[in-house]
Amino acid sequence: AQSVTQLGSHVSVSEGALVLLRCNYSSSVPPYLFWYVQYPNQGLQLLLKYTSAATLVKGINGFEAEFKKSETSFHLTKPSAHMSDAAEYFCAVSRSSNTGKLIFGQGTTLQVKP
Amino acid sequence: KAGVTQTPRYLIKTRGQQVTLSCSPISGHRSVSWYQQTPGQGLQFLFEYFSETQRNKGNFPGRFSGRQFSNSRSEMNVSTLELGDSALYLCASSQGGGATYEQYFGPGTRLTVT
């Protein structure tokens, strides 16, 4: 069965520092991969998605992620953290193009210190 | 364009009661998915509907049911509520029923079972 593992339930960075949120997936075939962000008391917003086109995916708000098949990873990065990036981030996987069913990781809470 | 709306936003019920949650997708979207979010289990897939047909169902007991109407609006019902059903229930809509379509999430319905 497919699963997603997010390493680190809490990540703390200083404003202006690099943001790195880790995600590893288990899948027998290259899946569809997603990163979502959730702000307090809100739903989820899509940051970016990988659908087997370019391995480096650029998303909104300056975030990007690189699909590495050899490492089964899809880590999320941002060169310089802003205070407004503080939120919970979820990595998710979908097993095929025929379903919208998403399997989510446990989430990583990003804290940005001034 | 209006986003995904969920009603009610907050709900308090007593054990043993039943509850119906509603989701109105973005205009033109034909697919609706439901997720349960809890601190312990994270985000878990409940159902996926496309053009009034259930395409996928998550691993939840039969007390959880759903349906989709011809206007794409969807409802989910939970019967015989248990304390463990307390959660944020999120609905997501997309144009099509596959992983290549972006899913837009509503703000959720916060259900508290006492």
HADDOCK unambig.tbl for C-alpha pairs under 7 A between the chains (distance, minus, plus):
assign (segid A and resid 32 and name CA) (segid B and resid 99 and name CA) 6.81 0.50 0.50
assign (segid A and resid 42 and name CA) (segid B and resid 107 and name CA) 4.78 0.50 0.50
assign (segid A and resid 43 and name CA) (segid B and resid 90 and name CA) 6.97 0.50 0.50
assign (segid A and resid 43 and name CA) (segid B and resid 105 and name CA) 5.53 0.50 0.50
assign (segid A and resid 43 and name CA) (segid B and resid 106 and name CA) 5.35 0.50 0.50
assign (segid A and resid 43 and name CA) (segid B and resid 107 and name CA) 4.16 0.50 0.50
assign (segid A and resid 43 and name CA) (segid B and resid 108 and name CA) 6.12 0.50 0.50
assign (segid A and resid 44 and name CA) (segid B and resid 105 and name CA) 5.52 0.50 0.50
assign (segid A and resid 45 and name CA) (segid B and resid 104 and name CA) 6.97 0.50 0.50
assign (segid A and resid 45 and name CA) (segid B and resid 105 and name CA) 6.78 0.50 0.50
assign (segid A and resid 51 and name CA) (segid B and resid 100 and name CA) 6.96 0.50 0.50
assign (segid A and resid 94 and name CA) (segid B and resid 99 and name CA) 6.29 0.50 0.50
assign (segid A and resid 96 and name CA) (segid B and resid 99 and name CA) 6.57 0.50 0.50
assign (segid A and resid 97 and name CA) (segid B and resid 98 and name CA) 4.91 0.50 0.50
assign (segid A and resid 97 and name CA) (segid B and resid 99 and name CA) 4.72 0.50 0.50
assign (segid A and resid 97 and name CA) (segid B and resid 100 and name CA) 6.07 0.50 0.50
assign (segid A and resid 98 and name CA) (segid B and resid 97 and name CA) 6.55 0.50 0.50
assign (segid A and resid 98 and name CA) (segid B and resid 98 and name CA) 4.48 0.50 0.50
assign (segid A and resid 98 and name CA) (segid B and resid 99 and name CA) 6.55 0.50 0.50
assign (segid A and resid 99 and name CA) (segid B and resid 97 and name CA) 5.73 0.50 0.50
assign (segid A and resid 99 and name CA) (segid B and resid 98 and name CA) 4.23 0.50 0.50
assign (segid A and resid 99 and name CA) (segid B and resid 99 and name CA) 5.66 0.50 0.50
assign (segid A and resid 100 and name CA) (segid B and resid 97 and name CA) 5.60 0.50 0.50
assign (segid A and resid 100 and name CA) (segid B and resid 98 and name CA) 4.54 0.50 0.50
assign (segid A and resid 100 and name CA) (segid B and resid 99 and name CA) 4.69 0.50 0.50
assign (segid A and resid 101 and name CA) (segid B and resid 45 and name CA) 6.77 0.50 0.50
assign (segid A and resid 101 and name CA) (segid B and resid 48 and name CA) 6.83 0.50 0.50
assign (segid A and resid 102 and name CA) (segid B and resid 45 and name CA) 6.84 0.50 0.50
assign (segid A and resid 104 and name CA) (segid B and resid 43 and name CA) 6.07 0.50 0.50
assign (segid A and resid 106 and name CA) (segid B and resid 42 and name CA) 5.59 0.50 0.50
